[in-house]
Structure formats: structure tokens, C-alpha cells
Amino acid sequence: MTAFAGLHRRGEPLLLPCAWDHASALALAGQGFRAIGTTSLGVAAASGLPDGASATRDETLRLAAGLGSAPFLLSVDAEDGFSDDPDEVGELARLLAAAGAAGINLEDALGPADRHAAKIAAVRSAAPGLFVNARTDTYWLREGEGEGEGVGEGGGEGDTGGEGRAAETVRRLEAYREAGAHGVFVPGLTDPGRIAALAAHFDVPLNVLYSPTGPSLPHLADLGVSRVSLGSLLYRRALGAALQAAADIGAGRSPGGATPAYDEVRALSRPDLGRTTPDSGSSLSGLAGAGREAIGERDDEVAQFVGAFDDERPVE
């Protein structure tokens, strides 16, 4: 069992916060989180690209290359693998594993279950040490709608569909488990009874998406959940806090909430991360220094990929 797999415990679920860039990932790790995920929405939005449209393969790989050797376990949200070709998805997984990622999240987007199972099998073959979290969108996507945060984080509304949807969920997840998935993920499911039934049905960890209007973390633990993801929630909360702060200042009020110091944020990405700073006792500064020491030399294949990508698309 890998270290990342060992964090998935029934009754004591892994709380997985999701980052969208280098600074957010290291800041979260500085708060004591041993594992950090990425949010495809955050990565896409930060780059001005659409989520769920296979548009951010390069951005996802570049982020993984920068975070894979940091002092935490990294799980990468890879949408549907950015391809319908299982071999291409397997190659993506190989590059992520070479970058140091511990896990990959693959969503079926309600496409053919056998195709998604083939992708999972390809990932297991190409990157045997990568924890595969197989996601089904039976409670996330609706007929005629795209992926909407109101469905995934809107509480009981995401649980409509009755027994037919529940049966379809089990059928898909069983196929993915048979293909080699290490864990199964059902975002949008908030009904306690159905969560408990799924947790009892499968012999692999059940992952759910936290919903502010759904069961609390302790309640999910009691239901048998092994992993609770925060998805894009933190990214959207960060945007909301920025908008609220701007509105407060415009109205003559002082903005509320915690605000990291300029030097703390700068220390997350500066070249001399490990050097002494005036605020050397800061948790953010200390974590950043540890991250730089842990990174070391990058795997040759990943370095070649990033170098080639930078040659093609200079960063502005």
C-alpha cells in the first residue's frame, strides 16, 4: 500500500483540500495537510480556459511538475484524462507519476462506462504506483446540463433520480473497480442513506465531495466515507473573498478575514525559499523552505516536457 492509499481510512476520512497553483498548494500544506489535490475548475479558470473541455492538459502537467516533489502527497484532477484514447490517458498518467504525483482523479462525464474502464486499465498499466480515483458523474451531471456547482454543492437537489440513478451509479463504479480503480468518487451525492449504502457495497475507499449544505465531516466519517474532497470550493471562496474585500473597501469599510502578509506569500515562490527572512518563524515561510529543499532535480522526462512547452508558449 502506498503512503497516499494509507490515508484513505473508513471512518477516518482523508480531507483533501484542492489547490489551483503553487502558492495555494504550499499554503495549504503549511496548515498541516499531508495530501493536496488540484481543482480542474481552478486550474482552468486561472488560465482563462474552460473546465471539463479537455483544454488544460498542458497546464495540469506543468502544475504537477512544479508540485510533485513538494513536501506533501499530490493528487491531480485530470478531468476525463483529456482524451478518449486510453493509451493517451495512460501516457498522461505516466508523466504525472514521473513528476511525483501520488494520485489521479478521472471522471467519466457520463460517457460509455467501458471506455472509462479502459482508461483506468491503461493508467494502471502505465503508472502502477498511481492511486486511481474513479469518478462517476451520475449525481453531478444532468441531462441537458453541463457541470454545475449548484448540482455538486447544492445539497439534496443533487440526489434526485431515485433508484434508477443509484443502480446506474453502482453499475458504473463496479466496472471501474473491476478495471483496477483504487477508489471510487461520487460528487453531488449528499443523501446519507445512499452514501452509507455505497460505502458498505464497495471494498475500496468511497470519496464524496463536501457540500456546505450536506453532511458534516464527522457525519460522513460515521457513514463510512474514506475521502472527502473540497473540489473547487476553496478557489471559489477565494474569489468571493476578493470580491467582498473590494466591495468593503469601496464602501469605506475595512475588509475582514485573514490576510497573509506580503512576504509570506512572496516566500512561497521566491528563488531563495530556504534562506533566512525577517519572518522566519512564519508557518508559510517555513513550509516554503521545506518545499524548495524537497524538490531537487526534476525527472528528465518531465523536465523535457516543461522545457518544450515553454519553448512553444512563452509565459507572459
N, C-alpha and C positions, 0 to 999 in steps of 0.2 A: 504494500500500500504506500502511495506517495504521501508526502507531508500535506499536500493540499487535500487529497482524498480523506486523510485522517481528521481534517477539520469538520467534515460532514458527519454529525452525530445526531441520531434520532433523539429527540427530547432536549437536546442542547444545540440548537441550530447555529450554523455559521451565519453571522450577519455580514453581508457583503456590500459595502458601500461602493459606488461606481464613480470613477473619475473620468474626466474628459481631456485632460492634458497632464503634463509633467508636474506642474505646481500642485494641482488638486490631488494627484495621487500621493505625492510625498507629504503634503499637509495632512491627509487622512491617515497615512501610515504613522505620522508623528503623534497621532492621537491613540496609538496602540493597536490599530487594526493590522492583523497579521496577513490578511489577504485583501486585495483590492481588485475590483472588476473595472471594466470600461463600459461606458454607455454609448451605444451606437448613435443615439439621437444627439448627445452632447458633442461627440467627435464630428458628426456630420454638420450640425448647426454652427459649430465653431469654425468650420471650413467653408461655410456658405453652400453646403451641398445637401441634397435631400436624404432623409433617413429611409432605410428599407428599400432602396432602389439600386443596390449594388454599386454605389458611386464612390465608396470610401475605402476600397481595398488598400490603396497606397497609403492613405492617411492612417489607417488602422495598423498596418505593418510598421510604419515609421514610429508611431506611438509605442508599439510593443518593443521595437528595437531600443527605444530610449528608457523603457521601464523594466524590461525583462530581467535585468541583473540588479535592480534596486533591492533594498532590504525588506521586501515583502513578497508574497506569492501573488502572481498576476493571472487573472482570468480575463480572457479577451472576448468581448461581444463581437462576433463576426457575421452578424445578420444571418443570411442563409448560406454563408460561405462565399458570397459574391459570385456565384456561378451555379449553373445547373449541371455542370460536368463534375462527377465525383472525383475524377483524377485531379482536376484543377483545385478542388476544395482540399484534397489530400496534400497537394503541394503547398497551399496556403498554410495548412496545419504544420507542415514540416518547417516552414520558415518561422512560424510563431514559436515552435518548440526550440528551434535553433537560437531564437532571440532570448529565450529564457522563460517564456510563458509556461505557467503550470496548468492552465485550463483553457478551454474554448467553449463558447456558447453558440449553438447552431439552432436556428429557428426554421420550422417547416413552412411558415407563411400559408398554411393550409394547402400546399401543393401536394402532389402524389406522395403518399406515405412510403412507397417502395423506393422512390427517388431519394427521399431524405434518408432512408435507411442505408442506401448505397453510399451516400456521402459520409455517414457515420462510420461505416465499414472502411471506407477509404482513409478517413482520418486515423482510425485505429491502426491501420497498416502502415501509414506514412509516419505517424508520430505516436508510437506505442505508449510513451510516458505521459501524454497529454490527457488530462481529465476532460472527458466529453460530456457536456451538459446538453441533453437533447430537449429542445423546447417544442411544444405544440401550441398552436395559436387558436385552439378551439374555443377558448374563453376570452380571446383577445381581439380577434378579427370577426366582423360580422359580414353577412352577405351584403354586397354593395357598398361597404365602407372600407377605408384604409385603416392603418394602425392609429388608434386614437388614445390619448392619455386618459380621456374620460371613461373609456371602456376598461382600461387596465387599472386605473386607480380611482374609479368612481364607486367602489363598494359593491353592493348586491346587484346593481344593474348589469355587471359583467357576468352574472351567474344565470341569466335566462337561458332557456333552451332545453331544460328538463332532462329526462333520461336519455334521449337520443344524443344530446351533446356529451353527456357523461360516458355513454358507451363508445362514442367516437374517440373521445379522449383516451380511454383505456386501450382501444384497438391500436391507435397510433403509437402510444407510448410502449406498448408491448412489442411492436415491430422495431422500435428504436432500441429498446433494451436487448432484443434478440440480435440486433446488428452490432452490439457492443457498447452502447452508451453506459457511462459510469453513473449518471444521474439523470433525472427527468425533471422538466420545468414546465409549469402551467401558469403563466402570467394571466391575470384577470380573474382567477378563481379566488373567491373570498368566502364562500359558504363553508362554515366549519364542518358540517357533516360530510360534504363531498371531499374536503381536504383530508379529513381523517380516513375516509374510505380509500383514497388513493395511497396515502402513506402506508396503510395496512396491506394494500394489494401488492405493492412492489417491494422487491428485495434490494432495491438501490435507493439512494437518497432522493427524497422529494424536495424540490425547490419551488417556492412560490414568490411572487412579487409583493412586497409590502404595500399595503394601501392604508392611507391615513384613516379611512372610514371602515376598514376591515378589522380582522382580529389583531390584537396586540402581539408583540414578540413573545411574551410568556404564554399567551393563549396558543400561538402557533406551535410553540415547543410542546405543549400538552397534547396537541393534535398529532404529533409525530413527525412534524416537518424537520428536515435536516439542514436546510439552507434557506435564508431569507434575503432576497436581493432588493436593493433600493432603486435599481434601474436608473431612469433619468431624473428621479425626484430631486436629488441634490443639485443637479445642474439647473433645473427649473426654479428651485428655491433660490439659488444664487442669482439668477436673472431677476426674480421677483424682489429680492433684497436690494439689488442695484436700482431697480425702478422706484422702489419705495424710498430709498435714500435720496434719490434725485428729487422726488416729489416733496419730501420733507424739507430739504434744503431750499427748494423753490418757494415753499410756503413759510419760510422763516423759522423752521424747527430744526433742532439738531437731530441727525439720524440716530436711531437706536440700533442695538445689536452689536455683536462682537466684530471688531475690525483688526486684523493682523497688522502689525507695524510694517512700514515700507521695507525696512531692512530684513525683516523676517521673510517676506515674500521674495525679495531680491535674492536672498540666500538660497532659495530653492533651485535656482538655475544659474547662478554665477559660476565662472570658471574655477575660482578658488574656494569651493564649497567647504573644504575641510579646515580652512585657516581660522585663526582666532578673530572674532569680531567683538565689537563693544557689547553685544548682547549674547555672549557665548553660552549663557545658561538657558536660552530660549529653546523650547522643545522643537520648534520648527527648524531653527538653525542647526541643532544637534542632529536631527534626523537627516537633514540635507547633507551634512558632512558624512554621515554614515553611508548615505546613498552613493555619494561620489566614490568612496573607498571601495564599495561593493561592486561597482560597475566594471572596473578593469577593462581589459581589451575585449572588444565585441567579436562574436563568432564571425569568421571570414565571410561566410555566405551572406549573413545579414549586413555586414559592412559593405560588401559589394553591391547589394541591393540598394541600400540607402545612398551610396555614392552615385550609382547610376541614376537613381531617381532625382537626386539633387542636381546632377548634370542636365537632366531633361527639364526640370521645373525649378528654376532658382526661387528661393524663398524671398518674398518681398518684405 
